[in-house]
Amino acid sequence: MMFLVVILVVFIIGILILISRYSGRTSMPIGCTDDDIRRIGQEGKKIEAIQWYRNLHKVGLKKAKQAVEEMIDEK
């Protein structure tokens, strides 16, 4: 019986770790626009801006990085 409790606790801890690892990391607000991406990029959150751009436009890392850098430079 104790063995089953230990396995259940380990399983629950594993699930919680996975949830915390993936929740909020790349979540962008609903209705996110390029203006939002530009704003967070200019606030110094360049990596997050690149992630948002990739999610919004469905492009690769290189293209998203170039686009965000251009947005930040426009000011």
Secondary structure, DSSP 4 states (H G I P E B T S, - for coil): -HHHHHHHHHHHHHHHHHHHHHSSSS---TT--HHHHHHHHHTT-HHHHHHHHHHHHT--HHHHHHHHHHHHHH-
